[in-house]
């Protein structure tokens, strides 16, 4: 890490992929930060959002041994989950192999114990897997866009099936611009689909906490 990054952010990597037009890794204040299509995908701000959401939903008090994370990004959420559930087995799924490579090389995911990363389409993965998870995290973005399938009934049905009895689902959504109305519609859909749904609006995001019972 460079001491100059505390004064001037430094571009470590600039690339693109079949799924993302611009991917950048910056060194800022002695730490790496991931930006995808101009949107922050890791760093202190992202960690703050997830930490506040997890605390609001009392995640740490859940009995969790298996975790599925859909959308890897810079891996910020894995570090937080590791602190809450140090013995849990975690699986991360991402459609973009470039993002997975960056997460392993620059954000330490290659060395994280108990973590398995899978290159796959999240929609296809949840449809075909027969595994069950105590906690499912949905964090699917292409920059500031959420894939349309996230709000489709078939995807939610698959999430419900792969969540263990008593398990929980956390979905990171947006609530800015066109997503304000979309997030309200999504809340109504989730409330019809699942027994219990809570939400936590923070900054430009809206987190949903879902359980079967």
C-alpha positions as CSV (number, residue, x, y, z in Angstrom):
1,X,0.0,0.0,0.0
2,X,1.2,3.5,-0.7
3,X,1.3,6.3,1.9
4,X,0.3,8.8,-0.9
5,X,-3.1,7.1,-1.1
6,X,-4.0,8.9,2.1
7,X,-3.8,12.1,0.1
8,X,-4.4,11.1,-3.5
9,X,-6.5,8.0,-4.4
10,X,-4.5,5.8,-6.8
11,X,-5.9,3.6,-9.6
12,X,-4.5,0.1,-9.1
13,X,-6.5,-1.6,-11.8
14,X,-8.9,-0.5,-14.6
15,X,-10.5,-3.1,-16.7
16,X,-13.9,-4.3,-18.1
17,X,-15.7,-7.6,-18.6
18,X,-18.5,-9.1,-20.6
19,X,-20.9,-8.0,-17.8
20,X,-19.5,-4.7,-16.6
21,X,-18.3,-1.9,-18.8
22,X,-15.8,-0.4,-16.2
23,X,-14.2,-2.0,-13.2
24,X,-11.7,-0.1,-11.1
25,X,-9.7,-0.9,-8.0
26,X,-8.6,2.2,-6.2
27,X,-6.1,2.5,-3.3
28,X,-7.5,5.1,-0.9
29,X,-6.4,5.8,2.6
30,X,-4.2,2.7,2.6
31,X,-7.1,0.4,1.6
32,X,-8.4,-1.0,-1.7
33,X,-11.8,0.0,-3.0
34,X,-13.8,-1.5,-5.8
35,X,-15.9,0.6,-8.2
36,X,-18.1,-1.1,-10.8
37,X,-19.7,1.1,-13.5
38,X,-19.0,4.1,-11.3
39,X,-20.8,2.6,-8.2
40,X,-19.0,1.6,-5.0
41,X,-18.9,-2.1,-4.4
42,X,-16.7,-2.2,-1.3
43,X,-15.1,0.1,1.3
44,X,-16.1,1.8,4.5
45,X,-19.4,3.1,3.1
46,X,-20.6,-0.3,2.0
47,X,-19.5,-1.9,5.2
48,X,-21.5,0.8,7.1
49,X,-24.6,0.0,5.2
50,X,-24.4,-3.8,5.8
51,X,-23.3,-3.4,9.5
52,X,-26.3,-1.1,10.2
53,X,-28.7,-3.5,8.4
54,X,-27.3,-6.6,10.2
55,X,-27.6,-4.8,13.6
56,X,-31.1,-3.7,12.8
57,X,-32.2,-7.2,12.0
58,X,-30.2,-8.7,14.9
59,X,-28.4,-11.1,12.6
60,X,-25.8,-12.0,15.1
61,X,-28.4,-13.8,17.3
62,X,-29.4,-16.3,14.6
63,X,-28.3,-19.9,14.6
64,X,-26.3,-20.0,11.3
65,X,-23.9,-22.7,10.1
66,X,-24.3,-22.3,6.3
67,X,-24.5,-19.0,4.4
68,X,-25.1,-18.3,0.7
69,X,-24.2,-14.9,-0.8
70,X,-25.4,-14.0,-4.2
71,X,-23.2,-11.3,-5.6
72,X,-19.6,-11.2,-4.5
73,X,-18.3,-7.7,-5.4
74,X,-15.4,-6.7,-3.3
75,X,-16.4,-9.1,-0.6
76,X,-17.2,-6.6,2.1
77,X,-20.2,-8.6,3.4
78,X,-18.0,-11.7,3.8
79,X,-15.8,-10.0,6.3
80,X,-18.8,-8.9,8.4
81,X,-20.4,-12.3,8.3
82,X,-17.1,-13.9,9.3
83,X,-17.1,-11.8,12.5
84,X,-20.7,-12.8,13.3
85,X,-20.4,-16.5,12.4
86,X,-16.7,-17.5,12.5
87,X,-17.4,-21.2,12.1
88,X,-20.0,-20.9,9.3
89,X,-19.4,-22.3,5.9
90,X,-19.9,-19.6,3.3
91,X,-20.6,-19.8,-0.4
92,X,-20.4,-16.8,-2.7
93,X,-21.8,-16.8,-6.3
94,X,-21.0,-14.3,-9.0
95,X,-21.6,-14.3,-12.7
96,X,-18.5,-12.2,-13.5
97,X,-15.2,-14.2,-13.4
98,X,-13.3,-10.9,-13.5
99,X,-15.0,-9.7,-10.3
100,X,-14.2,-13.1,-8.6
101,X,-10.5,-12.8,-9.6
102,X,-10.3,-9.2,-8.3
103,X,-12.1,-10.2,-5.0
104,X,-9.5,-13.0,-4.5
105,X,-6.4,-11.0,-5.5
106,X,-7.1,-7.6,-3.9
107,X,-9.7,-8.2,-1.2
108,X,-8.4,-11.3,0.5
109,X,-11.2,-13.7,-0.3
110,X,-8.7,-16.3,-1.6
111,X,-7.4,-16.6,2.0
112,X,-10.7,-16.6,3.9
113,X,-11.2,-19.9,5.7
114,X,-14.6,-21.6,5.1
115,X,-15.4,-19.6,1.9
116,X,-16.1,-21.2,-1.4
117,X,-16.5,-19.0,-4.5
118,X,-18.5,-20.2,-7.5
119,X,-18.6,-18.7,-11.0
120,X,-22.3,-19.0,-11.9
121,X,-25.4,-17.0,-12.7
122,X,-27.2,-16.4,-9.4
123,X,-30.6,-17.1,-11.0
124,X,-29.5,-20.4,-12.5
125,X,-27.6,-21.4,-9.3
126,X,-30.6,-21.0,-7.0
127,X,-32.8,-22.8,-9.4
128,X,-30.6,-25.9,-9.7
129,X,-29.0,-26.2,-6.3
130,X,-30.4,-28.7,-3.8
131,X,-28.4,-27.4,-0.9
132,X,-30.0,-25.6,2.0
133,X,-28.7,-22.5,3.8
134,X,-29.5,-20.9,7.2
135,X,-28.8,-17.4,5.8
136,X,-29.1,-16.2,2.2
137,X,-27.7,-12.8,1.2
138,X,-28.9,-11.3,-2.1
139,X,-26.6,-8.4,-3.2
140,X,-27.0,-8.4,-6.9
141,X,-26.1,-5.2,-8.9
142,X,-24.6,-4.2,-12.2
143,X,-23.4,-0.8,-11.0
144,X,-26.6,1.0,-9.9
145,X,-28.9,-1.4,-11.6
146,X,-30.6,-4.5,-10.1
147,X,-31.2,-7.5,-12.4
148,X,-34.9,-7.8,-13.1
149,X,-35.1,-11.4,-12.1
150,X,-34.5,-10.5,-8.5
151,X,-38.2,-9.3,-8.2
152,X,-39.6,-12.3,-10.1
153,X,-41.8,-14.9,-8.4
154,X,-39.7,-17.8,-9.7
155,X,-36.5,-16.5,-8.2
156,X,-38.2,-15.8,-4.9
157,X,-39.7,-19.3,-4.9
158,X,-36.2,-20.8,-5.4
159,X,-34.9,-18.7,-2.5
160,X,-37.7,-19.9,-0.3
161,X,-37.0,-23.5,-1.2
162,X,-33.2,-23.4,-0.5
163,X,-33.6,-21.6,2.8
164,X,-33.5,-24.1,5.7
165,X,-36.5,-24.2,8.2
166,X,-36.1,-21.2,10.4
167,X,-33.6,-19.7,8.0
168,X,-33.5,-16.0,6.9
169,X,-33.0,-14.1,3.7
170,X,-31.6,-10.5,3.4
171,X,-32.0,-8.7,0.2
172,X,-30.1,-5.4,-0.6
173,X,-32.3,-3.2,-2.8
174,X,-32.3,0.4,-3.8
175,X,-34.8,3.2,-3.1
176,X,-33.5,6.1,-5.3
177,X,-35.0,7.4,-8.5
178,X,-37.1,4.7,-10.2
179,X,-36.3,2.2,-7.4
180,X,-38.4,4.1,-4.9
181,X,-41.6,2.9,-6.4
182,X,-40.1,-0.4,-7.3
183,X,-39.0,-1.0,-3.7
184,X,-42.5,-0.4,-2.5
185,X,-43.9,-2.8,-5.1
186,X,-41.3,-5.3,-4.1
187,X,-42.2,-5.0,-0.4
188,X,-45.8,-5.9,-1.3
189,X,-44.7,-8.9,-3.3
190,X,-42.4,-10.2,-0.5
191,X,-45.2,-9.8,2.0
192,X,-47.5,-12.0,0.0
193,X,-44.8,-14.6,-0.6
194,X,-43.3,-14.9,2.9
195,X,-44.6,-15.1,6.4
196,X,-42.6,-12.3,7.8
197,X,-40.9,-9.3,6.1
198,X,-39.2,-6.3,7.6
199,X,-37.4,-3.5,5.9
200,X,-34.6,-1.1,6.8
201,X,-34.1,2.0,4.7
202,X,-30.7,3.6,4.9
203,X,-29.1,6.2,2.6
204,X,-30.0,5.2,-1.0
205,X,-30.6,1.5,-0.1
206,X,-33.4,-0.5,1.4
207,X,-32.7,-3.8,3.0
208,X,-35.4,-6.5,3.3
209,X,-35.3,-9.2,6.0
210,X,-37.4,-12.3,5.3
211,X,-38.3,-15.4,7.2
212,X,-40.7,-18.3,6.6
213,X,-42.3,-18.2,10.1
